[in-house]
């Protein structure tokens, strides 16, 4: 598993980074996510300068990550829905078993 250089582009700037073949798709997904976040901030027009846009994107992504780790709306809501669906499935299967 040797790292290979890969060219990426974020907000119109090109960079070369190294990653393994196994990490490649994850890296490309991260690049796309970061690029989209930075473009959203830039297009909102409230922040000027690539460094400031990068800092705001990093802050926003960090906030999203911490909310996810803490079971915030994104993950917590999904977990509750999954548990509710699992409960409904279990009840339905239980009733079906009683009928058979």
Secondary structure, 3 states (H helix, E strand, C coil): CCCEEEEEEECCEEEEEEECHHHHHHHHHHHHHHHHHHHHHHHHCCCCCHHHHHHHHHHHHHHHHHHHHCCCHHHHHHHHHHHHHHHHHHHHHHHHHHHC
